[in-house]
Amino acid sequence: MVESNLIVVSNRLPFTLTREEDGSLRRVPSAGGLVTAVAPVLIQSKGTWIGWPGRGLTPADQIPDSEPADTSPAAGLEASQVVPVHLTEEDFSLYYNGCCNATFWPLFHSMPDRAVFEETFWDAYIRVNKLFAIAILNKLRSLDKDSDKIPVIWIHDYHLMVAASTVRQVAEEEGLLCKIGYFLHIPFPPWDMIKIFPWHDHILQGILGCDLVGFHLQDYCLNFVECCRRGLGCRVDRTGSLVEHAGRTLRIRALPISIPFQRFEELAREAPDSNWNNLQVILGIDRLDYTKGLVNRFRSFERLLCDYPEYHGKIVLLQVAVPSRTDVKEYQELKEQIDQLVGRINGRFSTALWSPIRYIYGCLSQLELAGFYRDADVALVTPLRDGMNLVAKEFVACRTKKPGVLVLSPFAGAGKMMHEALLVNPYELGNVARVLHRALSMPGDERELRMNSLRNRERNYDVNHWMKNFMKSMGNLLEEDGEDLSPIPMQPLQLSDFDDYLGEYVGKDSVLAVLLDYDGTLSPIAPHPDLATIPPETKGVLERLSRMPDVFIGVISGREVNNVHSMVGIDNITYAGNHGLAIHHKDGSKYYHPMPEEMVDRAAQLMEQLTVECCQHGAWVENKGALLTFHYRSVPKELREPLVARARQLISDAGFKVGTAKCALESKPHVKWDKGRAAIYILRNAFGVDWKDRIRILYAGDDVTDEDAISALKGMSYTFRVSKSTLTNTLADKRLPDTDSVRTLLLWVEKHMTDRKARNDDQVGRSGEVE
């Protein structure tokens, strides 16, 4: 029993809408495992389904209730439980035909040469995902706030990979409680594939906006975890399939989807006889798609006819190809290639009474398909790559009369669990032919043994089991014995984690330079800059590090340089203020980047304007000389927008660059200097021009200004971005969740450098004894 409001989100609604002659809309049931499994639970829990209603519909169109005669799983889903997300024709084409099908479909199926990377596709994808996120948030806001049932949002498939991050961010800002789950119905590729996509960090962070991420297979889970580690620098637990992101722990789970087994069993019993006249039938059912391996399949069958001529006149390959993306040139060319191939094979082997291939290009009813599944001798399911492939499971469910043989590609997800099938590599044409011969000639007792095992497994692990398992994994159900399945967070960062990150990089004898931001890195963010103090333990380890001969410490802050020095309060450290425009070296020397005099005068005028026009409701201006910071953290959220917009306009009109910080705007002079340039200047001043080969550098910062340093030091350092934001674009090597983890980093540096010195001293002592 579902214990909370359930919101299901998918690209399409669980039915299609057709317009009648009088202009009214009629619901036409949709088939599919997702609808069969989820719709009844959604109806029972009075939940909501959010999706695209189809082409040619506008917000003025009202979603109708189902027809009285409708007995489909979604029939009881009332119009009030459906939220349509309307898209323009242009957005739908760019998002669906473009980004989803021209980019993600081939890339996630590990066929990057077929993928098209267009920024217009990606922009449309972001826009559409935001529209879905808005629909989800509006539904969340409408729910009963006093209910003890936490809403569960369940987002489906590759069409909506970044919606969750927007929902998460806004929900946290508005205090909207929810749990978010995500399930991908196609494979998740390895890092070498996903990194090809130019905006892969957005995809990963979008999915990480969820609490639970589900894939068909453990292999896909491991791929995703590794992509988060390598692509985002997240801390992960491979054994527990956990990922830490934005201060939260996500669970990654293998939850293989299945079919409504009983429904297919019933269809098979109802279906009429196929009347195949004593021919042995090899059956293929596929969408016409390059991932399904149809060209290889026909060539393998041709090889069977060549190598085993005794089958001539006795077997037939019945291939049903369901039309797909018929307006796409690549699919048109694939259809033409298959048409020619089928014609050539039939022309080569056909007789007056027999043709080896029966090819159906079109859609069949589920009842017809069930009859084919039941009566065929062999099912040939040989995709080049497939997330799961439910055809294999449907074939098994429909074997109500006699056992058949399933020939299955190991590159389909089903190949990982349907062990009694005959597995065959679709690229090995000769071996496919040999396996088909084995299937066609398999003794009855072996057929029965294999099929019974397959049927028992699929009956027990049907689509209802998948649904229950997902909801259980969401922590939303309790097992009968009362076991609570709420998430288990990862342990806080340990010193041993930094051994993995930095042990080899820092090494045994290099000097270590540690460059750090202040606010949000050394000190937690505070309502007012004067309240942002360093925790005593962090300050203590900084003081000890500053006294180590092989450690150099620098603090680079947006604060005024004397202010950051007084806030840290440690000598023997280099300080840089105003994002590096002013630098006080630890030897007492100072550097101030040249600043046009008129900029100081303009800054004074700007401060007066900001004070008069924008310092309201708790907003205030921090004077840093040529730089100013407009703080609005204390302003109520509903009052911020006009004040921030006006401040932004005033800063721009005064001739300054507008910098965005956390609940603040910064006015920056138009000079080519930032934290990156300052970091390199500090390192050159401390270690000379050839410092790169002798020094190891660590950098940690928490906002966009730190990205300048992270970018400038890329390839010459090991960098960390401190962030709890759901969506943070960074070039950093690793992400840290908070200032406590920065303290752990500094404690690791202290331990590593102390242990290293002790080992080196011990080696020197032993060397002297030998002499």
ABEGO torsion letter per residue (X at the ends): XBABBBBBBBABBABBBBBBAAGBBBBBBBBEAAAAAAAAAAAAAGBBBBBBAEBGBBAABBBBBBBAABABAAAABBAAABBBBBBBAAAAAAAAABAAAAAAAAAAAGBAAABBBBAAAAAAAAAAAAAAAAAAAAAAAABBAABABBBBBBBBEAAAAAAAAAAAAAAAAAGBBBBBBBBBABBBBBAAAAAABAAAAAAAAAAAABABBBBABAAAAAAAAAAAAAAAGBBBBAAAGBBBBGGBBBBBBBBBBBBBAAAAAAAAAABBBAGAGGBBBBBBBBBBBAAAGAAAAAAAAAAAAAABAAABGABBBBBBBBBBGAABAAAAAAAAAAAAAAAAAAAAABBAABBABBBBBEBBBAAAAAAAAAABABBBBBBABBAAGAAAAAAAAABAABBBBBBBBAABAAAAABAABBBBBAABAAAAAAAAAAAAABBAAAAAAAAAAAAAAAAABBAAAAAAAAAAAAGABBBAAGBBABBBBBBBBBAAAAAAAAAAAAEAABBBBBBBBABGAABBBBABAAABBBBAAAAAAAAAAAABAABBBBBBBABBAAAAAAAAGBBGBBBBBGGGABBBBAAGBBBBBBBBAAAAAAAAAAAAAAAAAABBGGBBBBBAEABBBBBAAABBAAAAAAAAAAAAAAAAAAGBBBBBBBGBBBBBBBBBBBAAAAAAAAAAAAAEAAAAAABBBBBBBABAAAAAAAAAABGABBBBBBBABABBBBABABBBABAAAAAAAAAAAAAAAAAAAAAAAAAAAAAAAAX
